[in-house]
Amino acid sequence: MNTASATSPQPASSRVMLVVLLASNLLASLDQSMMNVALDTVAGAFRIELALANWMVLGFAIVAGATITTAASVLARVGLRRVMVAGYALSLAGGLLGFFSWDFPSMLAARLLQAVTAGLFFPVVSAAILAIAPKGKSATLLSLNSAVIGAGLAFAPLLSGMLITYVSLRAAFLLPAVLAAVLLTVGSRTIHDIEPRAFRKIDLLSILLSFAGLTLFIYGVNVLGKDLLSALALMAAGGAVLAAFALWQLRLKEPLLDLTPLRHATFTIGELIALLGFMGSLYMSLLVPLYLEGTAGCTPFVAGCYLVTPIFAYVAATYLGGRIEDARGIWPLVPAGFALLVAGLIVTGLAASRLMTIGVLVGAGAAYAGVGLAYAPLKSYDLEAVPARLISNASAIHSTFSQVVTSFASALFVGVMSSDATRLLAGGASKADAYAAGFSHTLLIELGIAATLLVAAIAFSLFARRRRSARQNVRKGSAGAAR
């Protein structure tokens, strides 16, 4: 039963809301990526292993993932405006706690507060954009949204790296805190509810199952390189809990995360290809900074500067990909993107083995651009494959899975690199050699994943091409019959 009516924003108001919503996902992106160039510094500052420092990324992704599962229910229950204002306030609180943090646990707690903001914003903003997008512009606007998130990925390493290098580790938390304060002021006045509010029960058991399952599974992946049997046991336990979460959702009259969109094969297969492909950009954003700092001897600021151009290649390719998808569909766009990703990884590996920093960055730029061409168009195609009434749930599923993939990629790549580095350092290797070996090992893993996805993307895109052609033929036949 509806408890409140939605405000129908006028076109000018919709444009203002769109700008604020995009800026909100920029904030979420900054919250998420600000520690990508800081893991080596965190490990040194608190005298902990790299795998433990990586919980700055892992803990964030787990909490964000668990929060995302509640986003659709929370949005329906309290409305868009309250969700966004709460997110701004939590991000501001996390930024202030991080700035005044006194040890590793308190800094980690700050990251978890920021994670709730990202967990709310990523699915809610995508759903809101789809709701206010003009007809025929949904892919372009979703690609613009992905490009804004990519801009956050570009600027966060640069700005947080500068603050970490020239001020302090804790000063990096000021960046998202300031943006959150600005958006809290502006967003509270410009964002309005766009759909009627309705009472939606938020199931506590579902929240506990999703959080416990993600934590067990990701912790298992994180120790994969140290203790194989324990890692597999933890991953199996986490998988069992997540399966219980999924089964429980099917039994609930009002599930926390409606899994109905997964019954649409096009959505499910497309999501699998898109999100595993997104691991390519996650690899670059996490492992290239570690290579630059640990092997090339760069400061966090210099590493952030180096990464700006490759990440902007992702931003530009993302927007371009959306425009092409709107006009022509995902063939041959998506396979071309995955081919570019594979080529970029090969160039990166060859350059890293010869300690050629510029070559590493050229390869990283090509890999980022490849992900940009493929990821956003696939995401748009997947979301449009489900009925309109399920789009908010499909968006929540996408955002949940993206955090799971983020956690998995971070735990896998940083965990393997940390294990390699720890073992080699104990054997007397230099830090540069140890990091270089770990980087090469993880790159081979990602290259294998990307090559497999290239084959899958070709088959899926050919299917999409045939489906698009069939629909166009039907429309032409209908138009001819009408004449």
C-alpha positions in Angstrom: 0.0 0.0 0.0 1.4 3.4 -0.9 2.3 5.6 2.0 3.2 8.7 0.0 2.9 10.0 -3.5 5.9 10.8 -5.7 6.8 14.2 -7.0 6.9 14.3 -10.8 9.8 16.6 -11.6 9.6 19.1 -14.5 12.2 18.7 -17.3 14.4 21.4 -15.8 14.1 19.9 -12.4 15.0 16.5 -13.9 18.2 17.9 -15.4 19.2 19.3 -12.1 18.5 16.1 -10.3 20.5 14.2 -13.0 23.5 16.3 -12.3 23.2 15.9 -8.6 22.7 12.1 -9.0 25.8 11.8 -11.2 27.8 13.8 -8.6 26.5 11.4 -5.9 28.0 8.4 -7.8 31.2 10.4 -8.2 31.2 10.6 -4.4 30.6 6.9 -4.1 33.4 6.2 -6.6 35.8 8.4 -4.6 34.8 6.6 -1.4 35.4 3.2 -3.1 38.7 3.9 -4.9 40.5 6.4 -2.6 42.6 3.6 -1.0 43.7 2.0 -4.3 47.1 3.7 -4.2 47.3 3.6 -0.4 47.6 -0.2 0.4 51.4 -0.2 0.5 51.3 3.0 2.7 48.7 1.5 5.0 50.8 -1.7 5.4 53.9 0.4 6.3 52.1 2.9 8.5 50.5 0.2 10.7 53.2 -2.4 10.3 50.9 -5.1 8.9 51.0 -7.4 5.9 49.7 -6.3 2.6 46.9 -8.9 2.8 45.6 -7.3 6.0 45.9 -3.8 4.6 43.8 -5.0 1.7 40.8 -5.2 4.1 40.5 -1.4 3.5 39.2 -2.6 0.1 37.7 -5.9 1.0 35.8 -4.7 4.0 34.4 -1.8 2.0 33.2 -4.2 -0.8 31.6 -6.6 1.6 29.6 -4.0 3.5 28.7 -2.2 0.2 27.5 -5.6 -1.2 25.4 -6.4 1.9 24.0 -2.8 1.8 23.1 -3.1 -1.9 20.8 -6.1 -1.2 18.7 -3.7 0.9 18.7 -0.8 -1.5 15.5 -1.7 -3.4 13.5 -2.2 -0.2 14.9 0.9 1.4 14.2 3.0 -1.7 10.6 1.8 -1.8 10.1 2.4 1.9 11.7 5.8 2.5 11.9 7.3 -1.0 14.8 8.7 -3.1 15.4 11.9 -1.2 15.9 10.3 2.2 18.1 7.6 0.8 20.4 10.1 -0.8 20.5 12.4 2.2 21.4 9.5 4.5 24.1 8.5 2.1 25.7 11.9 2.2 25.6 12.0 6.0 27.2 8.6 6.3 30.0 9.4 3.8 30.7 12.7 5.7 30.8 10.8 9.0 33.2 8.2 7.5 35.4 10.9 6.1 35.7 12.7 9.5 36.3 9.4 11.4 39.0 8.5 8.9 40.7 11.8 9.2 40.8 11.6 13.0 41.5 7.8 13.1 44.0 6.6 15.7 44.8 3.0 14.6 44.0 0.5 11.8 40.6 -0.7 13.2 39.3 2.9 13.5 40.4 3.7 10.0 38.8 0.5 8.8 35.6 1.5 10.6 35.6 4.8 8.7 35.9 2.8 5.4 32.9 0.7 6.4 30.8 3.8 7.0 31.7 5.1 3.5 30.8 1.6 2.1 27.2 2.0 3.2 27.0 5.2 1.1 28.4 3.3 -2.0 26.0 0.4 -1.3 23.0 2.7 -1.4 24.1 5.0 -4.2 25.3 2.6 -6.9 21.9 0.8 -7.5 19.6 3.6 -6.4 21.2 6.2 -8.8 21.1 3.8 -11.7 17.4 3.1 -11.1 16.7 6.8 -10.8 18.5 7.6 -14.0 16.5 5.0 -15.9 13.3 6.4 -14.4 13.9 10.0 -15.6 15.8 9.2 -18.8 14.2 10.4 -22.1 13.1 7.6 -24.4 16.0 6.2 -26.4 18.7 7.8 -24.2 18.9 5.2 -21.4 22.1 3.6 -22.7 23.8 7.0 -23.2 22.8 8.2 -19.7 23.9 4.9 -18.1 27.2 5.2 -19.9 27.5 8.8 -18.7 26.9 7.5 -15.2 29.6 4.8 -15.7 31.9 7.5 -17.1 31.4 9.7 -14.0 32.2 6.7 -11.8 35.3 6.2 -14.0 36.3 9.8 -13.5 36.2 9.1 -9.7 38.5 6.2 -10.4 40.8 8.6 -12.2 40.9 11.5 -9.8 40.8 9.5 -6.5 44.3 8.0 -7.0 45.7 11.3 -8.1 44.2 13.5 -5.3 44.4 10.9 -2.5 48.0 10.1 -3.6 48.9 13.7 -3.4 47.5 14.1 0.1 49.1 10.8 1.3 52.5 11.8 -0.1 52.6 15.4 0.9 50.3 15.6 4.0 49.4 12.2 5.6 47.5 9.0 5.1 44.6 10.3 7.1 44.4 13.5 5.0 43.1 11.4 2.1 39.7 11.1 3.9 39.2 14.9 3.6 38.5 14.6 -0.2 35.2 12.6 0.0 34.2 14.4 3.2 34.2 17.8 1.6 32.2 16.5 -1.4 29.8 14.8 0.9 29.2 18.0 2.8 28.5 19.9 -0.4 26.1 17.3 -1.7 24.3 17.1 1.7 23.6 20.8 1.3 22.6 20.8 -2.3 21.0 17.4 -2.6 18.6 17.9 0.3 17.1 20.8 -1.7 17.1 19.5 -5.2 16.4 15.7 -5.0 12.7 14.6 -4.9 11.0 11.3 -4.8 10.2 10.0 -8.3 8.1 7.0 -7.4 5.4 6.5 -4.7 6.7 5.2 -1.4 5.4 1.9 -0.1 5.9 -0.2 3.0 8.6 -2.9 2.3 9.7 -5.2 5.1 13.5 -5.3 5.5 14.3 -8.9 6.6 17.0 -9.0 9.2 17.9 -12.7 8.5 18.5 -11.8 4.9 20.9 -9.1 5.8 22.8 -11.4 8.2 23.0 -14.2 5.6 24.3 -11.9 2.8 26.9 -10.3 5.1 28.1 -13.6 6.6 28.2 -15.3 3.2 30.2 -12.6 1.6 32.6 -12.3 4.5 33.4 -16.0 4.6 33.8 -16.4 0.9 36.0 -13.3 0.4 38.1 -14.1 3.4 38.7 -17.5 1.9 39.8 -16.0 -1.4 42.1 -13.6 0.4 44.1 -16.5 2.0 44.1 -18.7 -1.1 47.8 -18.2 -1.6 48.7 -19.0 2.1 46.6 -22.0 3.1 44.8 -23.7 0.3 42.7 -26.1 2.4 41.5 -23.5 4.8 40.7 -21.1 1.9 38.6 -23.7 0.1 36.8 -24.6 3.3 36.0 -20.9 3.9 34.9 -20.4 0.3 32.6 -23.4 0.4 31.1 -22.3 3.7 30.5 -18.8 2.3 29.0 -20.2 -0.9 26.6 -22.4 1.2 25.5 -19.3 3.2 25.0 -17.3 0.0 23.0 -20.2 -1.4 20.8 -20.2 1.7 20.4 -16.4 1.3 19.1 -17.0 -2.3 16.7 -19.8 -1.3 15.4 -17.7 1.6 14.7 -14.8 -0.8 12.5 -17.2 -2.9 10.4 -18.1 0.1 9.8 -14.5 1.2 6.7 -12.7 0.1 8.7 -9.5 0.0 12.3 -10.5 -0.6 15.2 -8.2 0.4 16.7 -8.8 -3.0 14.2 -9.9 -5.7 16.1 -12.4 -7.8 13.3 -12.7 -10.4 15.4 -10.9 -13.1 17.8 -13.9 -13.0 15.1 -16.0 -14.6 15.8 -14.0 -17.8 18.7 -15.8 -19.5 19.8 -12.8 -21.5 20.2 -10.7 -18.3 22.0 -13.5 -16.4 24.5 -14.4 -19.0 25.1 -10.8 -20.0 25.7 -9.9 -16.3 28.2 -12.7 -15.9 30.2 -11.7 -18.9 30.1 -7.9 -18.0 31.0 -8.3 -14.4 33.9 -10.8 -15.0 35.1 -8.4 -17.7 35.0 -5.6 -15.2 37.7 -7.5 -13.3 40.1 -6.1 -15.9 39.7 -2.6 -14.7 39.8 -3.7 -11.0 43.1 -5.5 -11.7 44.6 -2.3 -13.2 43.3 0.0 -10.4 44.6 -2.3 -7.6 47.7 -4.0 -9.0 49.3 -1.3 -11.2 49.7 1.1 -8.3 51.3 -1.7 -6.2 53.7 -2.3 -9.2 54.5 1.4 -9.6 55.1 1.9 -5.8 56.8 -1.5 -5.0 58.8 -2.1 -8.2 59.2 1.2 -9.9 59.7 3.1 -6.6 57.0 5.7 -7.2 55.3 7.7 -4.4 51.5 7.3 -4.1 51.2 10.8 -5.8 53.3 9.9 -8.8 51.5 6.5 -9.1 48.2 8.4 -9.1 49.5 10.9 -11.7 50.6 8.0 -13.9 47.1 6.4 -13.7 45.1 9.4 -14.8 45.6 9.0 -18.5 44.8 5.2 -18.6 41.7 5.8 -16.5 40.5 8.6 -18.7 40.9 6.2 -21.6 38.3 4.2 -19.7 36.0 7.2 -19.2 36.1 8.2 -22.9 35.6 4.6 -24.1 32.7 4.1 -21.7 30.8 7.2 -23.1 31.7 6.2 -26.7 30.5 2.7 -26.1 27.2 3.9 -24.8 26.6 6.0 -27.9 27.5 3.2 -30.2 25.3 0.7 -28.3 22.3 3.1 -28.6 22.8 3.4 -32.4 24.0 -0.1 -33.4 23.7 -2.6 -30.6 26.5 -4.5 -28.9 28.0 -6.2 -32.0 30.9 -5.9 -32.8 31.4 -3.4 -30.0 31.6 -5.7 -27.0 33.9 -8.3 -28.6 36.2 -5.5 -29.8 36.4 -4.2 -26.2 37.4 -7.6 -24.9 40.0 -8.0 -27.6 41.5 -4.7 -26.6 41.5 -5.8 -23.0 43.4 -8.9 -23.9 45.9 -7.0 -26.0 46.4 -4.4 -23.2 47.1 -7.1 -20.7 49.7 -8.7 -23.0 51.4 -5.4 -23.5 51.4 -4.7 -19.8 52.9 -8.0 -19.0 55.7 -7.7 -21.6 56.5 -4.1 -20.4 56.5 -5.1 -16.7 58.9 -7.9 -17.3 61.4 -5.4 -18.8 60.7 -2.7 -16.1 59.3 -0.3 -18.8 57.0 1.9 -16.8 55.7 3.8 -19.9 54.9 0.5 -21.6 53.0 -0.7 -18.5 50.9 2.5 -18.6 50.2 2.1 -22.4 49.1 -1.4 -21.8 47.0 -0.3 -18.9 45.3 2.4 -21.0 44.4 -0.1 -23.7 43.0 -2.6 -21.1 41.0 0.2 -19.4 39.6 1.3 -22.8 38.7 -2.2 -23.7 36.7 -2.6 -20.5 35.0 0.8 -21.1 33.9 -0.3 -24.6 32.4 -3.5 -23.3 31.2 -3.0 -19.7 28.7 -0.1 -19.9 27.0 -1.3 -23.2 26.6 -4.8 -21.7 25.1 -3.4 -18.5 22.6 -1.3 -20.5 21.7 -4.2 -22.7 21.2 -6.5 -19.7 19.0 -4.1 -17.8 16.8 -3.4 -20.8 16.3 -7.2 -21.3 14.1 -7.4 -18.2 10.5 -6.0 -17.8 10.3 -2.4 -16.7 8.8 -3.3 -13.4 11.9 -5.4 -12.5 14.5 -2.8 -13.5 15.1 -1.5 -9.9 15.6 -5.1 -8.8 17.9 -5.9 -11.7 19.9 -2.8 -11.0 20.3 -3.9 -7.3 21.4 -7.4 -8.5 23.9 -5.8 -10.8 25.3 -3.6 -8.1 25.4 -6.4 -5.6 27.3 -8.7 -8.0 29.6 -5.8 -8.9 30.6 -5.5 -5.2 31.0 -9.3 -5.0 33.3 -9.2 -8.1 35.2 -6.3 -6.6 35.7 -8.2 -3.4 36.7 -11.4 -5.3 39.1 -9.6 -7.6 40.7 -7.6 -4.7 41.1 -10.7 -2.5 42.4 -12.9 -5.4 44.9 -10.5 -6.9 46.1 -8.7 -3.9 46.0 -11.9 -1.8 48.2 -13.8 -4.4 50.5 -10.9 -4.8 50.9 -10.5 -1.0 51.6 -14.2 -0.6 54.2 -14.1 -3.4 55.9 -11.0 -2.0 55.9 -12.3 1.6 57.4 -15.6 0.5 60.1 -14.0 -1.7 61.0 -11.3 0.8 61.5 -14.1 3.4 63.8 -15.8 1.0 66.0 -12.7 0.7 64.6 -11.1 -2.5 64.4 -7.3 -2.8 61.0 -5.6 -2.4 61.1 -4.5 -6.1 61.8 -8.1 -7.3 59.2 -9.6 -5.0 56.5 -7.1 -6.1 57.4 -7.7 -9.8 57.1 -11.4 -9.4 53.7 -11.1 -7.7 52.5 -8.7 -10.4 53.5 -11.1 -13.2 51.7 -14.0 -11.5 48.5 -12.2 -11.0 48.6 -10.8 -14.5 48.6 -14.3 -16.0 45.5 -15.1 -14.0 43.7 -12.1 -15.3 44.8 -12.7 -18.8 43.3 -16.2 -18.7 40.0 -14.8 -17.5 39.9 -12.1 -20.1 40.8 -14.5 -23.0 37.9 -16.8 -21.9 35.5 -13.9 -21.8 36.5 -12.8 -25.3 35.2 -16.1 -26.7 32.0 -15.8 -24.6 31.5 -12.2 -25.6 31.7 -13.1 -29.3 29.0 -15.8 -29.0 26.7 -13.6 -26.8 27.0 -10.5 -29.1 26.3 -12.6 -32.2 23.1 -13.8 -30.4 22.2 -10.1 -29.6 22.8 -9.1 -33.2 20.5 -11.8 -34.5 17.8 -10.8 -32.0 18.1 -7.1 -32.9 17.9 -7.9 -36.6 14.8 -10.1 -36.0 13.1 -7.2 -34.1 13.9 -4.7 -36.9 12.4 -7.1 -39.5 9.2 -7.4 -37.4 8.9 -3.6 -37.1 9.5 -3.2 -40.9 6.9 -5.9 -41.6 4.4 -4.2 -39.3 5.1 -0.8 -40.9 4.6 -2.3 -44.4 1.3 -3.9 -43.3 0.1 -0.7 -41.9 0.7 1.1 -45.2 
